[in-house]
Amino acid sequence: MFAYRPIASRRLAYALAALFCASLIGFALYLQYQLGEDPCPLCIFQRVAVIATGAICLLAALHGPGDRGAKVYAGLLLLSNGIGAAIALRHIWLQHLPKDLVPECGPGLSYMLDVFPVADVVRKVLSGSGECATVGWTFLSLSIPEWTLPCFLLLGAWGLWQVRGARRTA
């Protein structure tokens, strides 16, 4: 195995992770507003998970946690990234269904939020719809959720890495 070498501090490490999350959201907004890729409900939920992860990393960067604090932040990062990865996996599964098994398209997310209780909206969105099965933008033959899944996994591992060996130099 290789030895862990801290970048400079946990603060810098968390700040870099927060910057990475901000760049993911920035790219998602570029896809939406410049390339016209409207997000489906599962894409929006993945954005929420990225924003939550970025907020946790920003808070950790401002806080400069010690060993116990790093464990708390790692737990929060595992939670937000685990949820994001699960949503991305569901989205990937929907995108790879045969066309005859794709669920019908439902109402838009904004309409559902206006009409249904939040718990029902979450349940309906996670069950997926036909619009979530559509693959729009791709890079190297991978769709957006196929790119966000490794990002969630890397960010979760990043949080664990901060527990493992970074020294507090804040």
C-alpha positions in Angstrom: 0.0 0.0 0.0 1.0 3.6 -0.3 1.3 6.0 2.5 -1.1 8.9 2.9 0.4 12.3 2.4 -1.9 15.1 3.4 -2.2 17.9 0.8 -1.6 20.6 3.4 -4.5 20.3 5.7 -8.0 18.9 6.0 -9.3 22.4 5.3 -7.7 22.5 1.9 -8.8 18.9 1.2 -12.4 19.7 2.0 -12.2 23.0 0.1 -11.0 21.1 -3.0 -13.9 18.7 -2.6 -16.4 21.6 -2.3 -14.8 23.2 -5.4 -15.2 19.8 -7.3 -18.9 19.7 -6.3 -19.4 23.3 -7.4 -17.8 22.4 -10.8 -20.2 19.5 -11.1 -23.2 21.8 -10.6 -21.7 24.4 -12.9 -21.3 21.8 -15.6 -24.9 20.6 -15.0 -26.1 24.2 -15.4 -24.0 24.5 -18.6 -25.7 21.4 -20.0 -29.1 22.7 -19.1 -28.9 26.3 -20.1 -26.3 26.3 -22.9 -26.9 22.9 -24.5 -30.6 22.6 -23.7 -30.4 19.4 -21.8 -33.4 19.7 -19.4 -32.9 17.6 -16.3 -35.3 14.8 -15.5 -36.5 14.4 -11.9 -33.8 11.9 -11.1 -31.2 14.3 -12.4 -32.5 17.0 -10.1 -32.3 14.6 -7.1 -28.7 13.9 -8.1 -28.0 17.6 -8.2 -29.4 17.9 -4.7 -27.1 15.2 -3.5 -24.1 17.0 -5.1 -25.1 20.3 -3.5 -25.5 18.6 -0.1 -22.1 17.0 -0.5 -20.6 20.4 -1.5 -22.2 22.1 1.5 -20.9 19.5 3.9 -17.4 19.9 2.4 -17.6 23.7 2.6 -18.7 23.5 6.2 -15.8 21.1 7.0 -13.4 23.4 5.2 -14.5 26.4 7.3 -14.5 24.3 10.5 -11.2 22.6 10.0 -12.1 19.5 12.0 -9.9 17.4 14.2 -10.0 13.6 14.2 -13.4 13.3 15.8 -14.9 16.0 13.6 -13.5 14.3 10.5 -15.3 11.2 11.4 -18.6 13.1 11.7 -18.0 14.8 8.3 -17.1 11.4 6.8 -20.4 10.0 8.1 -22.3 12.9 6.6 -20.4 12.5 3.3 -21.1 8.8 3.2 -24.8 9.5 3.7 -25.1 12.2 1.0 -22.9 10.3 -1.5 -24.6 7.0 -0.7 -28.0 8.6 -1.5 -26.6 10.2 -4.6 -25.0 6.9 -5.8 -28.3 5.0 -5.2 -30.2 7.6 -7.3 -27.6 7.4 -10.0 -27.7 3.6 -10.0 -31.5 3.7 -10.3 -31.2 6.2 -13.2 -28.6 4.0 -15.0 -30.9 1.0 -14.6 -33.8 2.9 -16.1 -31.7 4.1 -19.0 -30.7 0.5 -19.8 -34.2 -1.0 -19.8 -35.6 -2.3 -23.1 -37.9 0.3 -24.6 -41.0 -1.8 -24.0 -40.3 -2.0 -20.2 -39.7 1.8 -19.7 -42.3 3.3 -17.4 -44.7 5.9 -18.8 -43.8 9.5 -18.5 -45.5 11.2 -15.6 -46.2 14.8 -14.7 -43.3 17.2 -14.2 -41.5 17.6 -10.9 -42.8 21.2 -10.3 -46.4 20.0 -10.9 -46.0 17.1 -8.5 -44.5 19.3 -5.8 -47.5 21.6 -6.1 -50.1 18.9 -6.0 -48.7 15.9 -4.0 -47.2 15.7 -0.5 -43.3 15.6 -0.6 -43.2 11.9 0.5 -45.4 10.9 -2.5 -43.2 13.1 -4.8 -40.0 11.4 -3.7 -41.6 7.9 -4.1 -42.9 8.8 -7.6 -39.6 10.2 -8.7 -37.5 7.3 -7.4 -39.8 4.9 -9.2 -38.7 6.6 -12.3 -40.5 7.7 -15.5 -40.0 7.5 -19.2 -38.2 10.8 -19.3 -35.6 9.5 -16.9 -34.9 6.6 -19.3 -33.9 9.0 -22.1 -30.2 9.4 -22.7 -29.3 12.9 -23.8 -25.7 14.1 -23.4 -22.9 11.5 -23.5 -19.2 11.7 -23.2 -17.1 8.6 -24.1 -20.4 6.7 -24.5 -21.4 7.3 -20.9 -24.5 9.2 -19.9 -24.7 11.8 -17.1 -25.7 9.4 -14.3 -22.9 7.0 -15.5 -20.5 9.9 -14.8 -22.1 11.1 -11.6 -21.9 7.6 -10.0 -18.1 7.5 -9.9 -18.1 11.1 -8.7 -20.3 10.1 -5.7 -18.1 7.1 -5.0 -14.9 9.2 -5.2 -16.3 11.9 -2.9 -17.4 9.3 -0.4 -14.0 7.8 -0.4 -12.5 11.3 -0.1 -14.3 11.8 3.1 -13.1 8.5 4.5 -9.6 9.3 3.4 -9.7 12.4 5.6 -10.4 10.3 8.6 -7.7 7.8 7.8 -4.7 10.0 7.8 -4.8 13.7 7.2 -3.2 15.8 10.0 -4.9 18.9 11.2 -2.8 21.9 10.2 -5.5 24.5 10.4 
